Amino acid sequence: MTITKSWLIFGATIAASLSLQPAIAGSNGPPDTGNQWLSYCPSSEIRTRDWDVTVRQVWCAAYVRSFSNAIAMMRLGFPEIIKVCLPPRATAGQLNDLVKAWIIKNPADRHREIELLMFGALADSYPCQDSKTDKPTAGYRQLE
């Protein structure tokens, strides 16, 4: 595959995954920062009959799943750049809770864009292992 095709696939993957902006996300739109994510996205552990909470749970989990799928696809084309190795059985709810916990654990970064924070959570939680040293190859703090 040529570099041009790789970048085209890369761009299309990002555009498709981040275009998940349903009307039910609310009149203010989806959360853009970690602070907004914390107030908008309830934990997947909450069980309720409140329709609004359920819709937000589903939307947030789908957004994180979409983003993680884009990361996995980018890793196929750019394994030397994308050092995130997601476990194949990670659920959308699990990934959403992981992102939320990571944002809570890193309060200094809460003002940043949610996509950067999602990448940080995934990179710190699921770094690829170097086959020679069996050590993580990258993390969010190493990429800054």
A tleap script that builds the chain and sets N, CA, C and O, in Angstrom:
source leaprc.protein.ff14SB
mol = sequence {
  NMET THR ILE THR LYS SER TRP LEU ILE PHE
  GLY ALA THR ILE ALA ALA SER LEU SER LEU
  GLN PRO ALA ILE ALA GLY SER ASN GLY PRO
  PRO ASP THR GLY ASN GLN TRP LEU SER TYR
  CYS PRO SER SER GLU ILE ARG THR ARG ASP
  TRP ASP VAL THR VAL ARG GLN VAL TRP CYS
  ALA ALA TYR VAL ARG SER PHE SER ASN ALA
  ILE ALA MET MET ARG LEU GLY PHE PRO GLU
  ILE ILE LYS VAL CYS LEU PRO PRO ARG ALA
  THR ALA GLY GLN LEU ASN ASP LEU VAL LYS
  ALA TRP ILE ILE LYS ASN PRO ALA ASP ARG
  HIE ARG GLU ILE GLU LEU LEU MET PHE GLY
  ALA LEU ALA ASP SER TYR PRO CYS GLN ASP
  SER LYS THR ASP LYS PRO THR ALA GLY TYR
  ARG GLN LEU CGLU
}
set mol.1.N position { 0.849 -1.173 0.000 }
set mol.1.CA position { 0.000 0.000 0.000 }
set mol.1.C position { 0.897 1.240 0.000 }
set mol.1.O position { 1.860 1.310 0.764 }
set mol.2.N position { 0.592 2.190 -0.834 }
set mol.2.CA position { 1.401 3.393 -0.913 }
set mol.2.C position { 1.107 4.314 0.259 }
set mol.2.O position { 0.103 4.167 0.956 }
set mol.3.N position { 2.004 5.264 0.458 }
set mol.3.CA position { 1.832 6.233 1.540 }
set mol.3.C position { 0.548 7.032 1.335 }
set mol.3.O position { -0.173 7.289 2.300 }
set mol.4.N position { 0.249 7.428 0.106 }
set mol.4.CA position { -0.953 8.209 -0.177 }
set mol.4.C position { -2.211 7.431 0.197 }
set mol.4.O position { -3.115 7.980 0.826 }
set mol.5.N position { -2.273 6.155 -0.185 }
set mol.5.CA position { -3.431 5.337 0.180 }
set mol.5.C position { -3.529 5.174 1.685 }
set mol.5.O position { -4.626 5.206 2.243 }
set mol.6.N position { -2.392 4.999 2.349 }
set mol.6.CA position { -2.389 4.856 3.808 }
set mol.6.C position { -2.965 6.094 4.474 }
set mol.6.O position { -3.780 5.987 5.391 }
set mol.7.N position { -2.547 7.263 4.020 }
set mol.7.CA position { -3.057 8.501 4.616 }
set mol.7.C position { -4.528 8.704 4.293 }
set mol.7.O position { -5.275 9.240 5.112 }
set mol.8.N position { -4.949 8.282 3.109 }
set mol.8.CA position { -6.351 8.379 2.740 }
set mol.8.C position { -7.199 7.493 3.652 }
set mol.8.O position { -8.251 7.918 4.129 }
set mol.9.N position { -6.745 6.273 3.891 }
set mol.9.CA position { -7.456 5.364 4.790 }
set mol.9.C position { -7.446 5.920 6.210 }
set mol.9.O position { -8.459 5.878 6.908 }
set mol.10.N position { -6.304 6.438 6.630 }
set mol.10.CA position { -6.178 7.049 7.951 }
set mol.10.C position { -7.180 8.181 8.125 }
set mol.10.O position { -7.897 8.224 9.125 }
set mol.11.N position { -7.239 9.088 7.173 }
set mol.11.CA position { -8.162 10.223 7.240 }
set mol.11.C position { -9.614 9.791 7.212 }
set mol.11.O position { -10.440 10.334 7.946 }
set mol.12.N position { -9.930 8.825 6.376 }
set mol.12.CA position { -11.306 8.331 6.293 }
set mol.12.C position { -11.722 7.645 7.582 }
set mol.12.O position { -12.865 7.782 8.019 }
set mol.13.N position { -10.810 6.915 8.190 }
set mol.13.CA position { -11.105 6.234 9.446 }
set mol.13.C position { -11.403 7.240 10.548 }
set mol.13.O position { -12.377 7.094 11.286 }
set mol.14.N position { -10.571 8.249 10.653 }
set mol.14.CA position { -10.792 9.284 11.677 }
set mol.14.C position { -12.103 10.005 11.422 }
set mol.14.O position { -12.893 10.201 12.346 }
set mol.15.N position { -12.346 10.403 10.181 }
set mol.15.CA position { -13.581 11.129 9.864 }
set mol.15.C position { -14.808 10.289 10.176 }
set mol.15.O position { -15.784 10.792 10.732 }
set mol.16.N position { -14.762 9.016 9.822 }
set mol.16.CA position { -15.917 8.140 10.066 }
set mol.16.C position { -16.135 7.912 11.544 }
set mol.16.O position { -17.275 7.924 12.007 }
set mol.17.N position { -15.072 7.704 12.293 }
set mol.17.CA position { -15.233 7.395 13.710 }
set mol.17.C position { -15.658 8.615 14.514 }
set mol.17.O position { -16.406 8.479 15.482 }
set mol.18.N position { -15.206 9.783 14.144 }
set mol.18.CA position { -15.535 10.977 14.918 }
set mol.18.C position { -16.783 11.700 14.421 }
set mol.18.O position { -17.171 12.725 14.981 }
set mol.19.N position { -17.415 11.168 13.370 }
set mol.19.CA position { -18.636 11.788 12.877 }
set mol.19.C position { -19.855 11.267 13.616 }
set mol.19.O position { -20.985 11.586 13.246 }
set mol.20.N position { -19.646 10.486 14.634 }
set mol.20.CA position { -20.735 9.924 15.435 }
set mol.20.C position { -21.282 11.041 16.326 }
set mol.20.O position { -20.927 11.133 17.502 }
set mol.21.N position { -22.129 11.870 15.775 }
set mol.21.CA position { -22.686 13.018 16.492 }
set mol.21.C position { -24.208 12.969 16.415 }
set mol.21.O position { -24.804 13.779 15.705 }
set mol.22.N position { -24.851 12.053 17.117 }
set mol.22.CA position { -26.306 11.923 16.997 }
set mol.22.C position { -27.047 13.120 17.587 }
set mol.22.O position { -26.557 13.804 18.485 }
set mol.23.N position { -28.230 13.344 17.056 }
set mol.23.CA position { -29.055 14.440 17.542 }
set mol.23.C position { -29.444 14.247 18.991 }
set mol.23.O position { -29.673 15.224 19.705 }
set mol.24.N position { -29.525 12.990 19.445 }
set mol.24.CA position { -29.933 12.744 20.822 }
set mol.24.C position { -28.849 13.085 21.825 }
set mol.24.O position { -29.068 12.976 23.031 }
set mol.25.N position { -27.689 13.494 21.349 }
set mol.25.CA position { -26.610 13.854 22.272 }
set mol.25.C position { -26.927 15.127 23.038 }
set mol.25.O position { -26.215 15.471 23.982 }
set mol.26.N position { -27.967 15.820 22.654 }
set mol.26.CA position { -28.364 17.011 23.398 }
set mol.26.C position { -28.180 18.266 22.579 }
set mol.26.O position { -27.463 18.272 21.579 }
set mol.27.N position { -28.823 19.312 23.004 }
set mol.27.CA position { -28.774 20.559 22.261 }
set mol.27.C position { -27.399 21.206 22.325 }
set mol.27.O position { -27.027 21.958 21.424 }
set mol.28.N position { -26.643 20.925 23.376 }
set mol.28.CA position { -25.305 21.494 23.484 }
set mol.28.C position { -24.270 20.683 22.727 }
set mol.28.O position { -23.100 21.061 22.662 }
set mol.29.N position { -24.698 19.582 22.163 }
set mol.29.CA position { -23.779 18.734 21.425 }
set mol.29.C position { -23.001 17.819 22.352 }
set mol.29.O position { -23.187 17.842 23.568 }
set mol.30.N position { -22.135 17.021 21.768 }
set mol.30.CA position { -21.364 16.063 22.557 }
set mol.30.C position { -20.286 16.764 23.381 }
set mol.30.O position { -19.920 17.903 23.093 }
set mol.31.N position { -19.781 16.082 24.403 }
set mol.31.CA position { -18.725 16.684 25.216 }
set mol.31.C position { -17.433 16.841 24.428 }
set mol.31.O position { -17.034 15.942 23.688 }
set mol.32.N position { -16.783 17.990 24.591 }
set mol.32.CA position { -15.539 18.277 23.875 }
set mol.32.C position { -14.304 18.109 24.751 }
set mol.32.O position { -13.210 17.866 24.241 }
set mol.33.N position { -14.471 18.238 26.069 }
set mol.33.CA position { -13.336 18.195 26.985 }
set mol.33.C position { -13.551 17.115 28.041 }
set mol.33.O position { -14.637 16.548 28.160 }
set mol.34.N position { -12.509 16.849 28.793 }
set mol.34.CA position { -12.627 15.898 29.890 }
set mol.34.C position { -13.629 16.347 30.937 }
set mol.34.O position { -14.378 15.529 31.470 }
set mol.35.N position { -13.651 17.637 31.237 }
set mol.35.CA position { -14.621 18.158 32.205 }
set mol.35.C position { -16.049 17.900 31.739 }
set mol.35.O position { -16.895 17.471 32.524 }
set mol.36.N position { -16.315 18.160 30.471 }
set mol.36.CA position { -17.653 17.914 29.937 }
set mol.36.C position { -17.972 16.424 29.915 }
set mol.36.O position { -19.109 16.031 30.176 }
set mol.37.N position { -16.985 15.597 29.607 }
set mol.37.CA position { -17.189 14.147 29.565 }
set mol.37.C position { -17.612 13.635 30.944 }
set mol.37.O position { -18.531 12.825 31.063 }
set mol.38.N position { -16.927 14.119 31.979 }
set mol.38.CA position { -17.248 13.666 33.337 }
set mol.38.C position { -18.673 14.016 33.734 }
set mol.38.O position { -19.334 13.237 34.420 }
set mol.39.N position { -19.151 15.180 33.311 }
set mol.39.CA position { -20.510 15.566 33.695 }
set mol.39.C position { -21.565 14.949 32.772 }
set mol.39.O position { -22.712 14.776 33.184 }
set mol.40.N position { -21.197 14.617 31.534 }
set mol.40.CA position { -22.172 14.118 30.567 }
set mol.40.C position { -22.306 12.600 30.576 }
set mol.40.O position { -23.410 12.079 30.417 }
set mol.41.N position { -21.202 11.885 30.758 }
set mol.41.CA position { -21.189 10.431 30.580 }
set mol.41.C position { -21.280 9.686 31.908 }
set mol.41.O position { -20.322 9.674 32.680 }
set mol.42.N position { -22.425 9.068 32.176 }
set mol.42.CA position { -22.552 8.282 33.401 }
set mol.42.C position { -21.810 6.958 33.277 }
set mol.42.O position { -21.565 6.474 32.172 }
set mol.43.N position { -21.456 6.382 34.411 }
set mol.43.CA position { -20.787 5.085 34.428 }
set mol.43.C position { -21.688 4.016 33.836 }
set mol.43.O position { -22.912 4.098 33.942 }
set mol.44.N position { -21.086 3.018 33.214 }
set mol.44.CA position { -21.876 1.916 32.659 }
set mol.44.C position { -22.451 1.032 33.756 }
set mol.44.O position { -23.314 0.195 33.493 }
set mol.45.N position { -21.976 1.213 34.986 }
set mol.45.CA position { -22.469 0.416 36.112 }
set mol.45.C position { -23.831 0.906 36.614 }
set mol.45.O position { -24.533 0.166 37.302 }
set mol.46.N position { -24.206 2.123 36.284 }
set mol.46.CA position { -25.476 2.683 36.750 }
set mol.46.C position { -26.622 2.009 36.013 }
set mol.46.O position { -26.646 1.982 34.783 }
set mol.47.N position { -27.558 1.473 36.754 }
set mol.47.CA position { -28.771 0.879 36.177 }
set mol.47.C position { -29.944 1.765 36.571 }
set mol.47.O position { -30.197 1.987 37.755 }
set mol.48.N position { -30.645 2.262 35.583 }
set mol.48.CA position { -31.725 3.200 35.853 }
set mol.48.C position { -32.815 3.067 34.800 }
set mol.48.O position { -32.606 2.499 33.728 }
set mol.49.N position { -33.965 3.596 35.130 }
set mol.49.CA position { -35.063 3.655 34.162 }
set mol.49.C position { -35.149 5.053 33.528 }
set mol.49.O position { -36.039 5.329 32.724 }
set mol.50.N position { -34.222 5.910 33.903 }
set mol.50.CA position { -34.186 7.270 33.356 }
set mol.50.C position { -33.664 7.205 31.920 }
set mol.50.O position { -32.507 6.855 31.685 }
set mol.51.N position { -34.528 7.544 30.969 }
set mol.51.CA position { -34.194 7.449 29.551 }
set mol.51.C position { -32.987 8.297 29.193 }
set mol.51.O position { -32.129 7.854 28.430 }
set mol.52.N position { -32.904 9.509 29.728 }
set mol.52.CA position { -31.795 10.404 29.404 }
set mol.52.C position { -30.456 9.799 29.833 }
set mol.52.O position { -29.483 9.861 29.080 }
set mol.53.N position { -30.395 9.224 31.018 }
set mol.53.CA position { -29.158 8.607 31.501 }
set mol.53.C position { -28.781 7.419 30.621 }
set mol.53.O position { -27.613 7.248 30.273 }
set mol.54.N position { -29.761 6.603 30.263 }
set mol.54.CA position { -29.503 5.436 29.419 }
set mol.54.C position { -28.983 5.851 28.046 }
set mol.54.O position { -28.039 5.253 27.531 }
set mol.55.N position { -29.592 6.865 27.458 }
set mol.55.CA position { -29.153 7.347 26.143 }
set mol.55.C position { -27.723 7.872 26.231 }
set mol.55.O position { -26.914 7.603 25.344 }
set mol.56.N position { -27.403 8.612 27.282 }
set mol.56.CA position { -26.042 9.136 27.433 }
set mol.56.C position { -25.036 8.009 27.652 }
set mol.56.O position { -23.915 8.077 27.149 }
set mol.57.N position { -25.424 6.973 28.397 }
set mol.57.CA position { -24.538 5.820 28.583 }
set mol.57.C position { -24.219 5.168 27.237 }
set mol.57.O position { -23.061 4.890 26.925 }
set mol.58.N position { -25.248 4.934 26.463 }
set mol.58.CA position { -25.068 4.280 25.166 }
set mol.58.C position { -24.242 5.158 24.237 }
set mol.58.O position { -23.332 4.671 23.567 }
set mol.59.N position { -24.553 6.451 24.194 }
set mol.59.CA position { -23.824 7.360 23.312 }
set mol.59.C position { -22.345 7.405 23.680 }
set mol.59.O position { -21.488 7.316 22.800 }
set mol.60.N position { -22.034 7.541 24.961 }
set mol.60.CA position { -20.640 7.653 25.392 }
set mol.60.C position { -19.877 6.359 25.128 }
set mol.60.O position { -18.738 6.391 24.662 }
set mol.61.N position { -20.498 5.230 25.423 }
set mol.61.CA position { -19.850 3.946 25.170 }
set mol.61.C position { -19.614 3.750 23.671 }
set mol.61.O position { -18.561 3.255 23.270 }
set mol.62.N position { -20.578 4.131 22.851 }
set mol.62.CA position { -20.422 4.006 21.398 }
set mol.62.C position { -19.322 4.925 20.880 }
set mol.62.O position { -18.575 4.546 19.978 }
set mol.63.N position { -19.215 6.118 21.435 }
set mol.63.CA position { -18.184 7.067 21.013 }
set mol.63.C position { -16.793 6.529 21.333 }
set mol.63.O position { -15.890 6.589 20.498 }
set mol.64.N position { -16.625 5.998 22.556 }
set mol.64.CA position { -15.329 5.435 22.936 }
set mol.64.C position { -15.016 4.207 22.089 }
set mol.64.O position { -13.878 4.035 21.651 }
set mol.65.N position { -16.010 3.349 21.851 }
set mol.65.CA position { -15.802 2.158 21.023 }
set mol.65.C position { -15.403 2.565 19.606 }
set mol.65.O position { -14.495 1.975 19.020 }
set mol.66.N position { -16.072 3.561 19.062 }
set mol.66.CA position { -15.751 4.047 17.729 }
set mol.66.C position { -14.322 4.580 17.673 }
set mol.66.O position { -13.576 4.295 16.736 }
set mol.67.N position { -13.957 5.345 18.675 }
set mol.67.CA position { -12.603 5.900 18.734 }
set mol.67.C position { -11.570 4.784 18.859 }
set mol.67.O position { -10.541 4.812 18.184 }
set mol.68.N position { -11.839 3.803 19.720 }
set mol.68.CA position { -10.882 2.702 19.895 }
set mol.68.C position { -10.774 1.856 18.627 }
set mol.68.O position { -9.694 1.360 18.309 }
set mol.69.N position { -11.868 1.689 17.907 }
set mol.69.CA position { -11.814 0.978 16.626 }
set mol.69.C position { -10.945 1.734 15.625 }
set mol.69.O position { -10.195 1.123 14.863 }
set mol.70.N position { -11.046 3.054 15.628 }
set mol.70.CA position { -10.209 3.858 14.733 }
set mol.70.C position { -8.736 3.700 15.097 }
set mol.70.O position { -7.884 3.602 14.214 }
set mol.71.N position { -8.432 3.676 16.395 }
set mol.71.CA position { -7.051 3.482 16.844 }
set mol.71.C position { -6.541 2.110 16.373 }
set mol.71.O position { -5.421 1.994 15.875 }
set mol.72.N position { -7.370 1.081 16.536 }
set mol.72.CA position { -6.973 -0.270 16.115 }
set mol.72.C position { -6.721 -0.322 14.611 }
set mol.72.O position { -5.772 -0.969 14.167 }
set mol.73.N position { -7.559 0.351 13.822 }
set mol.73.CA position { -7.365 0.374 12.370 }
set mol.73.C position { -6.102 1.148 12.001 }
set mol.73.O position { -5.366 0.741 11.102 }
set mol.74.N position { -5.847 2.258 12.689 }
set mol.74.CA position { -4.634 3.029 12.412 }
set mol.74.C position { -3.398 2.209 12.759 }
set mol.74.O position { -2.372 2.305 12.086 }
set mol.75.N position { -3.501 1.403 13.815 }
set mol.75.CA position { -2.368 0.552 14.201 }
set mol.75.C position { -2.011 -0.432 13.089 }
set mol.75.O position { -0.838 -0.750 12.897 }
set mol.76.N position { -3.013 -0.916 12.359 }
set mol.76.CA position { -2.745 -1.829 11.246 }
set mol.76.C position { -1.897 -1.169 10.169 }
set mol.76.O position { -1.017 -1.801 9.585 }
set mol.77.N position { -2.166 0.107 9.910 }
set mol.77.CA position { -1.420 0.816 8.875 }
set mol.77.C position { -0.150 1.480 9.366 }
set mol.77.O position { 0.784 1.687 8.592 }
set mol.78.N position { -0.109 1.817 10.651 }
set mol.78.CA position { 1.027 2.559 11.202 }
set mol.78.C position { 1.494 1.969 12.530 }
set mol.78.O position { 1.473 2.664 13.546 }
set mol.79.N position { 1.916 0.698 12.546 }
set mol.79.CA position { 2.291 0.070 13.819 }
set mol.79.C position { 3.502 0.717 14.489 }
set mol.79.O position { 3.668 0.611 15.704 }
set mol.80.N position { 4.342 1.383 13.707 }
set mol.80.CA position { 5.507 2.031 14.289 }
set mol.80.C position { 5.150 3.353 14.967 }
set mol.80.O position { 5.946 3.887 15.739 }
set mol.81.N position { 3.971 3.877 14.687 }
set mol.81.CA position { 3.524 5.147 15.279 }
set mol.81.C position { 2.493 4.911 16.370 }
set mol.81.O position { 2.607 5.474 17.459 }
set mol.82.N position { 1.503 4.099 16.100 }
set mol.82.CA position { 0.409 3.842 17.048 }
set mol.82.C position { 0.821 2.671 17.941 }
set mol.82.O position { 0.863 1.523 17.499 }
set mol.83.N position { 1.119 2.972 19.178 }
set mol.83.CA position { 1.615 1.956 20.120 }
set mol.83.C position { 0.542 1.589 21.144 }
set mol.83.O position { 0.834 1.444 22.331 }
set mol.84.N position { -0.683 1.440 20.686 }
set mol.84.CA position { -1.800 1.037 21.538 }
set mol.84.C position { -2.286 -0.320 21.045 }
set mol.84.O position { -2.637 -0.465 19.874 }
set mol.85.N position { -2.308 -1.306 21.921 }
set mol.85.CA position { -2.749 -2.655 21.566 }
set mol.85.C position { -3.959 -3.016 22.415 }
set mol.85.O position { -3.825 -3.474 23.550 }
set mol.86.N position { -5.125 -2.806 21.856 }
set mol.86.CA position { -6.369 -3.048 22.587 }
set mol.86.C position { -6.639 -4.539 22.722 }
set mol.86.O position { -6.402 -5.303 21.786 }
set mol.87.N position { -7.135 -4.958 23.886 }
set mol.87.CA position { -7.514 -6.365 24.016 }
set mol.87.C position { -8.747 -6.638 23.167 }
set mol.87.O position { -9.651 -5.804 23.110 }
set mol.88.N position { -8.801 -7.775 22.516 }
set mol.88.CA position { -9.911 -8.037 21.591 }
set mol.88.C position { -11.282 -8.143 22.266 }
set mol.88.O position { -12.300 -7.941 21.602 }
set mol.89.N position { -11.336 -8.445 23.535 }
set mol.89.CA position { -12.627 -8.636 24.205 }
set mol.89.C position { -13.032 -7.471 25.097 }
set mol.89.O position { -13.958 -7.606 25.898 }
set mol.90.N position { -12.367 -6.343 24.978 }
set mol.90.CA position { -12.749 -5.173 25.774 }
set mol.90.C position { -14.117 -4.677 25.313 }
set mol.90.O position { -14.340 -4.485 24.117 }
set mol.91.N position { -15.022 -4.472 26.249 }
set mol.91.CA position { -16.376 -4.025 25.900 }
set mol.91.C position { -16.430 -2.508 25.814 }
set mol.91.O position { -15.555 -1.815 26.332 }
set mol.92.N position { -17.450 -2.004 25.164 }
set mol.92.CA position { -17.636 -0.561 25.051 }
set mol.92.C position { -17.826 0.065 26.436 }
set mol.92.O position { -17.270 1.127 26.718 }
set mol.93.N position { -18.601 -0.584 27.292 }
set mol.93.CA position { -18.794 -0.070 28.649 }
set mol.93.C position { -17.503 -0.046 29.438 }
set mol.93.O position { -17.241 0.899 30.182 }
set mol.94.N position { -16.693 -1.085 29.280 }
set mol.94.CA position { -15.399 -1.153 29.958 }
set mol.94.C position { -14.497 -0.009 29.499 }
set mol.94.O position { -13.858 0.649 30.320 }
set mol.95.N position { -14.446 0.226 28.188 }
set mol.95.CA position { -13.609 1.305 27.656 }
set mol.95.C position { -14.106 2.663 28.124 }
set mol.95.O position { -13.301 3.540 28.435 }
set mol.96.N position { -15.422 2.851 28.180 }
set mol.96.CA position { -15.986 4.110 28.665 }
set mol.96.C position { -15.597 4.332 30.130 }
set mol.96.O position { -15.180 5.429 30.502 }
set mol.97.N position { -15.735 3.296 30.955 }
set mol.97.CA position { -15.358 3.418 32.362 }
set mol.97.C position { -13.866 3.674 32.523 }
set mol.97.O position { -13.454 4.420 33.411 }
set mol.98.N position { -13.052 3.054 31.664 }
set mol.98.CA position { -11.610 3.250 31.698 }
set mol.98.C position { -11.259 4.708 31.395 }
set mol.98.O position { -10.434 5.311 32.081 }
set mol.99.N position { -11.890 5.265 30.367 }
set mol.99.CA position { -11.646 6.665 30.000 }
set mol.99.C position { -12.062 7.586 31.147 }
set mol.99.O position { -11.330 8.505 31.516 }
set mol.100.N position { -13.232 7.331 31.699 }
set mol.100.CA position { -13.719 8.170 32.797 }
set mol.100.C position { -12.780 8.104 34.002 }
set mol.100.O position { -12.455 9.134 34.593 }
set mol.101.N position { -12.343 6.897 34.369 }
set mol.101.CA position { -11.425 6.734 35.501 }
set mol.101.C position { -10.089 7.423 35.233 }
set mol.101.O position { -9.495 8.009 36.137 }
set mol.102.N position { -9.616 7.349 33.981 }
set mol.102.CA position { -8.342 7.977 33.628 }
set mol.102.C position { -8.452 9.497 33.741 }
set mol.102.O position { -7.532 10.155 34.225 }
set mol.103.N position { -9.562 10.043 33.300 }
set mol.103.CA position { -9.759 11.499 33.389 }
set mol.103.C position { -9.795 11.926 34.857 }
set mol.103.O position { -9.204 12.942 35.222 }
set mol.104.N position { -10.479 11.163 35.692 }
set mol.104.CA position { -10.551 11.480 37.123 }
set mol.104.C position { -9.154 11.412 37.748 }
set mol.104.O position { -8.810 12.241 38.591 }
set mol.105.N position { -8.363 10.444 37.346 }
set mol.105.CA position { -7.013 10.245 37.886 }
set mol.105.C position { -6.037 11.328 37.425 }
set mol.105.O position { -5.003 11.539 38.059 }
set mol.106.N position { -6.352 12.008 36.338 }
set mol.106.CA position { -5.468 13.032 35.757 }
set mol.106.C position { -6.177 14.384 35.691 }
set mol.106.O position { -6.463 14.873 34.598 }
set mol.107.N position { -6.464 14.994 36.840 }
set mol.107.CA position { -7.256 16.232 36.841 }
set mol.107.C position { -6.589 17.409 36.126 }
set mol.107.O position { -7.278 18.310 35.648 }
set mol.108.N position { -5.279 17.410 36.051 }
set mol.108.CA position { -4.590 18.518 35.375 }
set mol.108.C position { -4.875 18.553 33.881 }
set mol.108.O position { -4.675 19.583 33.236 }
set mol.109.N position { -5.346 17.425 33.317 }
set mol.109.CA position { -5.598 17.345 31.880 }
set mol.109.C position { -7.072 17.469 31.510 }
set mol.109.O position { -7.407 17.419 30.327 }
set mol.110.N position { -7.953 17.629 32.482 }
set mol.110.CA position { -9.404 17.601 32.212 }
set mol.110.C position { -9.877 18.667 31.233 }
set mol.110.O position { -10.919 18.491 30.602 }
set mol.111.N position { -9.158 19.746 31.090 }
set mol.111.CA position { -9.560 20.824 30.183 }
set mol.111.C position { -9.242 20.494 28.721 }
set mol.111.O position { -9.684 21.203 27.817 }
set mol.112.N position { -8.491 19.439 28.489 }
set mol.112.CA position { -8.064 19.085 27.134 }
set mol.112.C position { -9.174 18.406 26.339 }
set mol.112.O position { -10.198 18.007 26.894 }
set mol.113.N position { -8.956 18.282 25.032 }
set mol.113.CA position { -9.926 17.669 24.124 }
set mol.113.C position { -10.144 16.204 24.511 }
set mol.113.O position { -9.205 15.502 24.885 }
set mol.114.N position { -11.386 15.763 24.414 }
set mol.114.CA position { -11.732 14.408 24.841 }
set mol.114.C position { -11.003 13.353 24.012 }
set mol.114.O position { -10.644 12.304 24.548 }
set mol.115.N position { -10.774 13.597 22.732 }
set mol.115.CA position { -10.081 12.608 21.910 }
set mol.115.C position { -8.642 12.403 22.402 }
set mol.115.O position { -8.157 11.272 22.427 }
set mol.116.N position { -7.969 13.468 22.785 }
set mol.116.CA position { -6.610 13.354 23.327 }
set mol.116.C position { -6.637 12.562 24.638 }
set mol.116.O position { -5.768 11.726 24.883 }
set mol.117.N position { -7.631 12.830 25.465 }
set mol.117.CA position { -7.739 12.118 26.737 }
set mol.117.C position { -8.092 10.649 26.532 }
set mol.117.O position { -7.590 9.784 27.250 }
set mol.118.N position { -8.954 10.364 25.556 }
set mol.118.CA position { -9.266 8.966 25.256 }
set mol.118.C position { -8.011 8.245 24.786 }
set mol.118.O position { -7.750 7.116 25.203 }
set mol.119.N position { -7.235 8.886 23.923 }
set mol.119.CA position { -5.998 8.263 23.465 }
set mol.119.C position { -5.047 8.042 24.638 }
set mol.119.O position { -4.400 6.999 24.729 }
set mol.120.N position { -4.962 9.020 25.533 }
set mol.120.CA position { -4.108 8.871 26.718 }
set mol.120.C position { -4.525 7.698 27.576 }
set mol.120.O position { -3.686 6.927 28.042 }
set mol.121.N position { -5.829 7.562 27.786 }
set mol.121.CA position { -6.337 6.452 28.600 }
set mol.121.C position { -6.021 5.112 27.955 }
set mol.121.O position { -5.597 4.177 28.634 }
set mol.122.N position { -6.226 5.017 26.651 }
set mol.122.CA position { -5.961 3.756 25.943 }
set mol.122.C position { -4.464 3.456 25.881 }
set mol.122.O position { -4.055 2.308 26.056 }
set mol.123.N position { -3.649 4.474 25.636 }
set mol.123.CA position { -2.197 4.274 25.545 }
set mol.123.C position { -1.617 3.852 26.889 }
set mol.123.O position { -0.744 2.986 26.942 }
set mol.124.N position { -2.091 4.453 27.964 }
set mol.124.CA position { -1.587 4.087 29.292 }
set mol.124.C position { -2.090 2.729 29.743 }
set mol.124.O position { -1.372 1.999 30.426 }
set mol.125.N position { -3.302 2.384 29.374 }
set mol.125.CA position { -3.912 1.135 29.832 }
set mol.125.C position { -3.539 -0.064 28.974 }
set mol.125.O position { -3.435 -1.181 29.482 }
set mol.126.N position { -3.337 0.154 27.686 }
set mol.126.CA position { -3.070 -0.953 26.764 }
set mol.126.C position { -1.860 -0.692 25.882 }
set mol.126.O position { -1.979 -0.697 24.657 }
set mol.127.N position { -0.683 -0.461 26.491 }
set mol.127.CA position { 0.500 -0.253 25.651 }
set mol.127.C position { 0.912 -1.568 25.001 }
set mol.127.O position { 0.721 -2.645 25.568 }
set mol.128.N position { 1.472 -1.464 23.816 }
set mol.128.CA position { 1.995 -2.661 23.160 }
set mol.128.C position { 3.271 -3.084 23.881 }
set mol.128.O position { 3.971 -2.252 24.457 }
set mol.129.N position { 3.561 -4.353 23.846 }
set mol.129.CA position { 4.772 -4.867 24.477 }
set mol.129.C position { 5.873 -5.020 23.434 }
set mol.129.O position { 5.633 -5.520 22.335 }
set mol.130.N position { 7.070 -4.589 23.783 }
set mol.130.CA position { 8.232 -4.812 22.928 }
set mol.130.C position { 8.570 -6.292 23.013 }
set mol.130.O position { 8.787 -6.817 24.105 }
set mol.131.N position { 8.617 -6.963 21.881 }
set mol.131.CA position { 8.835 -8.413 21.878 }
set mol.131.C position { 10.210 -8.803 22.423 }
set mol.131.O position { 10.392 -9.929 22.887 }
set mol.132.N position { 11.177 -7.885 22.373 }
set mol.132.CA position { 12.525 -8.200 22.856 }
set mol.132.C position { 12.661 -7.975 24.361 }
set mol.132.O position { 13.303 -8.764 25.055 }
set mol.133.N position { 12.056 -6.897 24.864 }
set mol.133.CA position { 12.230 -6.560 26.286 }
set mol.133.C position { 11.010 -6.892 27.125 }
set mol.133.O position { 11.099 -6.911 28.353 }
set mol.134.N position { 9.867 -7.153 26.492 }
set mol.134.CA position { 8.603 -7.428 27.175 }
set mol.134.C position { 8.188 -6.249 28.068 }
set mol.134.O position { 7.556 -6.440 29.107 }
set mol.135.N position { 8.553 -5.028 27.650 }
set mol.135.CA position { 8.168 -3.823 28.374 }
set mol.135.C position { 7.252 -2.987 27.489 }
set mol.135.O position { 7.322 -3.085 26.264 }
set mol.136.N position { 6.388 -2.161 28.094 }
set mol.136.CA position { 5.527 -1.286 27.291 }
set mol.136.C position { 6.363 -0.382 26.393 }
set mol.136.O position { 7.429 0.091 26.788 }
set mol.137.N position { 5.869 -0.148 25.184 }
set mol.137.CA position { 6.607 0.658 24.219 }
set mol.137.C position { 6.255 2.140 24.269 }
set mol.137.O position { 7.060 2.975 23.857 }
set mol.138.N position { 5.078 2.480 24.762 }
set mol.138.CA position { 4.690 3.888 24.793 }
set mol.138.C position { 3.534 4.090 25.761 }
set mol.138.O position { 2.811 3.155 26.107 }
set mol.139.N position { 3.388 5.298 26.171 }
set mol.139.CA position { 2.277 5.708 27.008 }
set mol.139.C position { 1.974 7.158 26.735 }
set mol.139.O position { 2.733 7.821 26.029 }
set mol.140.N position { 0.903 7.662 27.266 }
set mol.140.CA position { 0.462 9.028 27.023 }
set mol.140.C position { 1.533 10.027 27.428 }
set mol.140.O position { 1.829 10.945 26.664 }
set mol.141.N position { 2.108 9.877 28.582 }
set mol.141.CA position { 3.100 10.842 29.067 }
set mol.141.C position { 4.359 10.850 28.199 }
set mol.141.O position { 5.029 11.877 28.089 }
set mol.142.N position { 4.682 9.712 27.584 }
set mol.142.CA position { 5.853 9.654 26.724 }
set mol.142.C position { 5.597 10.340 25.392 }
set mol.142.O position { 6.549 10.704 24.702 }
set mol.143.N position { 4.337 10.528 25.010 }
set mol.143.CA position { 4.017 11.101 23.710 }
set mol.143.C position { 3.918 12.613 23.740 }
set mol.143.O position { 3.908 13.246 22.685 }
set mol.144.N position { 3.844 13.210 24.924 }
set mol.144.CA position { 3.697 14.664 24.999 }
set mol.144.C position { 4.969 15.371 24.628 }
set mol.144.O position { 5.018 16.601 24.639 }
savepdb mol mol.pdb
quit
